[in-house]
Each structure stands twice: as structure tokens, then as C-alpha cells.
Amino acid sequence: MVRFWDTSALVPLAVEEATSVACRRLLRERADVVVWALTRTEMASAIWRRARDGDLDMAAVPRVLSRIAALAVRWAEITDVDLVRDRAERLLAQHALRAADALQLAAALVLTRERPRNRDFVTADGALARAAASEGFRIVIPRA
């Protein structure tokens, strides 16, 4: 089984959140993890933002970034920037998404060759989940 994972479901694997236990359980289910090529960058952004906002101790940042690097070794990445960008731009006209979320969904559609039926999309983002569901994905939302 292959599952596309959005950044919102991966960050709880690197830093403790309410959904971390559920995300770890999903990760252990022996499904292959596939992500958008810039997911690691999005994760690093989320960690640094938390540290700057005081929600994460600056001293913990290197350890959390190491966890992200360890996770990245385990996943496969969708790297076709041109194809993903073109699909994301079409998605922006169809769904109320931010650019980064449109790129995530576009990468998942590239992964499935535009045939998302019965394919898992793992996300903790409500708007992205709704858009992915309307595109035909089976949504997997980690619950606390």
C-alpha cells in the first residue's frame, strides 16, 4: 500500500502534538510513504516558526530537525516540479487552497496519475482534506 502524506501529518512525527500517537500508528502500518519534494522544507519551516514563536525550545530544534532527516530517508518524493506546478495552478482555480497545499495535492495526483480512487491521502489539514476528497482520494486523518 502507498500513502501520500501531507506535511501537516508528518510534523507530529518530529515534534510532539495531540495527533503524534495517531501519526506514529499510521506510519507503522507498513504503507509506503510518498511526499511532495518540498515537504521536508515545509516541515523545517514549521519547526523554526514554532521555535521563534516560543512554542518549541530553541535547544530542541537540532534534535527535531534530525528526526525530520531520519523520516526523509524512509519516504519517496514526487519531484516533477513542472508537472506538479501545472496541476497545482489548475487546483487553485477549483479549490480554496493555499499555494503550498495545492502543490501537495498536485503531487498526490501526479503520484496516482490522476486516478486517486481508493488511494490514501494522509493530512491533518481540514481544507486540504476536503479538496483531496473532492478529487477522489480516500482521506486518512490522524485523530488524537
Secondary structure, DSSP 8 states (H G I E B T S, - for coil): -EEEE-HHHHHHHHS--TTHHHHHHHHTT--EEEEETTHHHHHHHHHHHHHHHTSS-GGGHHHHHHHHHHHHHH-EEE--HHHHHHHHHHHHHHS---HHHHHHHHHHHHHTTT--TT-EEE-S-HHHHHHHHHHT-EEE----
